């Protein structure tokens, strides 16, 4: 079982339904090939998703990554084992404003870009990364595969 909490402190939102976003997250977690993948040990997994404004994500990006600009997503890995085989995977913090701006600049549908960024963040929680070129190729290939299941074209083209 995957438990996902989606919170937003934003007053104005153009987000899709929580059910749709949860389905994207579940697909990402089910598609991952890591030790933390939910199907690996039939463990219960939970994670939190928070939508914040540009000022908040900029402050978090500065505090945790030493980058002084708002970003689209930050992943805070926890992977804390809880009683009875449950795992708290971590927190995703997303900025709807940045994602919308990127979607417009890249001529993408907002919902498609949000799906990509949410999936991208989930993969980070599962220890995927893109710092090294070889790791980026693996992560991007998995993102492309997952997004294609949703009918979303390759975001890297």
C-alpha positions as CSV (number, residue, x, y, z in Angstrom):
1,X,0.0,0.0,0.0
2,X,1.2,3.5,-0.8
3,X,0.1,6.4,1.3
4,X,0.5,9.8,-0.1
5,X,-0.3,13.1,1.6
6,X,-0.6,16.1,-0.7
7,X,-0.8,19.5,0.9
8,X,-0.9,23.0,-0.5
9,X,-0.5,26.3,1.3
10,X,-1.4,28.2,-1.9
11,X,-4.6,30.2,-2.2
12,X,-4.8,30.1,-6.0
13,X,-4.2,26.7,-7.5
14,X,-4.4,25.2,-10.9
15,X,-3.4,21.7,-9.7
16,X,-5.1,18.6,-11.0
17,X,-6.9,16.4,-8.5
18,X,-5.1,14.7,-5.7
19,X,-6.3,11.3,-7.1
20,X,-4.6,12.0,-10.4
21,X,-1.4,13.2,-8.8
22,X,-1.4,10.1,-6.5
23,X,-1.8,7.9,-9.6
24,X,1.4,9.5,-11.1
25,X,3.3,8.9,-7.9
26,X,2.2,5.3,-7.6
27,X,3.2,4.7,-11.3
28,X,6.7,6.1,-10.5
29,X,7.1,4.0,-7.4
30,X,5.8,0.9,-9.1
31,X,8.1,1.4,-12.1
32,X,11.3,2.0,-10.1
33,X,13.9,-0.7,-9.8
34,X,15.5,0.0,-6.5
35,X,15.6,-1.5,-3.0
36,X,13.0,1.1,-1.9
37,X,10.5,0.2,-4.7
38,X,7.1,-0.7,-3.0
39,X,6.9,-4.1,-4.8
40,X,10.4,-5.2,-3.8
41,X,9.4,-6.4,-0.4
42,X,5.6,-5.6,-0.3
43,X,6.3,-2.9,2.2
44,X,3.9,-0.1,2.9
45,X,5.3,3.2,1.7
46,X,4.3,6.7,2.5
47,X,5.5,10.1,1.4
48,X,4.5,13.7,1.6
49,X,4.0,16.2,-1.2
50,X,3.9,19.9,-0.4
51,X,3.1,22.7,-2.8
52,X,4.6,26.0,-1.8
53,X,5.1,29.5,-3.3
54,X,8.2,30.7,-5.1
55,X,9.6,32.6,-2.0
56,X,9.4,29.5,0.2
57,X,11.0,27.1,-2.3
58,X,13.7,29.7,-3.0
59,X,14.5,29.9,0.7
60,X,14.6,26.1,1.0
61,X,16.8,25.8,-2.1
62,X,19.2,28.3,-0.6
63,X,19.2,26.6,2.8
64,X,19.6,23.0,1.6
65,X,21.4,23.3,-1.8
66,X,23.1,26.8,-1.5
67,X,21.2,27.8,-4.7
68,X,19.7,31.3,-4.6
69,X,16.7,30.8,-6.9
70,X,13.3,29.2,-6.9
71,X,13.3,25.7,-8.3
72,X,10.5,23.4,-9.5
73,X,11.0,20.5,-7.0
74,X,13.1,19.6,-4.0
75,X,13.3,16.1,-2.7
76,X,14.1,15.4,1.0
77,X,14.9,11.7,1.3
78,X,14.2,10.0,4.6
79,X,13.6,6.3,3.9
80,X,12.8,5.8,7.6
81,X,11.8,2.3,8.4
82,X,8.7,2.3,10.6
83,X,7.1,-0.5,12.6
84,X,5.7,-3.6,10.7
85,X,7.7,-3.1,7.5
86,X,6.4,0.3,6.7
87,X,8.6,3.0,5.2
88,X,8.4,6.8,5.2
89,X,10.1,7.6,1.9
90,X,10.5,11.4,2.3
91,X,9.1,14.8,1.3
92,X,8.7,16.4,-2.0
93,X,8.3,20.2,-2.1
94,X,7.0,21.6,-5.4
95,X,6.5,25.1,-6.7
96,X,3.4,25.4,-8.9
97,X,4.5,28.9,-10.1
98,X,7.9,27.7,-11.3
99,X,6.5,24.6,-12.9
100,X,3.9,26.7,-14.8
101,X,6.6,29.2,-15.9
102,X,8.8,26.3,-17.2
103,X,5.8,24.7,-19.0
104,X,5.1,27.9,-20.8
105,X,8.7,28.5,-21.7
106,X,9.1,25.0,-23.0
107,X,5.7,25.0,-24.8
108,X,4.4,22.1,-22.7
109,X,1.0,21.5,-21.1
110,X,1.1,22.4,-17.4
111,X,-0.3,19.1,-16.4
112,X,2.2,17.1,-18.4
113,X,5.1,19.1,-17.0
114,X,3.8,18.7,-13.5
115,X,3.5,15.0,-13.9
116,X,7.1,14.9,-15.1
117,X,8.4,17.0,-12.2
118,X,6.4,14.9,-9.6
119,X,7.7,11.7,-11.1
120,X,11.2,13.1,-11.2
121,X,11.0,14.0,-7.5
122,X,9.7,10.5,-6.6
123,X,12.7,9.0,-8.4
124,X,15.0,11.1,-6.4
125,X,13.4,9.8,-3.2
126,X,14.2,6.3,-4.5
127,X,17.9,7.3,-4.8
128,X,17.9,8.0,-8.6
129,X,20.1,11.0,-9.5
130,X,21.4,12.9,-12.5
131,X,24.7,14.4,-11.3
132,X,26.8,11.9,-13.4
133,X,26.0,11.5,-17.0
134,X,25.6,7.8,-16.7
135,X,23.1,8.2,-13.8
136,X,21.2,10.8,-15.7
137,X,20.8,8.5,-18.7
138,X,19.3,5.8,-16.4
139,X,17.0,8.3,-14.6
140,X,15.8,10.1,-17.8
141,X,15.1,6.8,-19.5
142,X,12.9,5.7,-16.6
143,X,11.1,9.1,-16.6
144,X,10.5,8.8,-20.4
145,X,9.2,5.2,-19.9
146,X,6.8,6.2,-17.1
147,X,5.6,9.3,-18.9
148,X,4.9,7.3,-22.1
149,X,2.5,5.2,-20.0
150,X,0.6,8.4,-19.3
151,X,0.6,9.4,-23.0
152,X,3.1,12.2,-22.3
153,X,5.9,12.6,-24.9
154,X,9.6,12.6,-24.1
155,X,10.3,15.8,-22.0
156,X,13.9,15.8,-23.0
157,X,13.4,16.3,-26.8
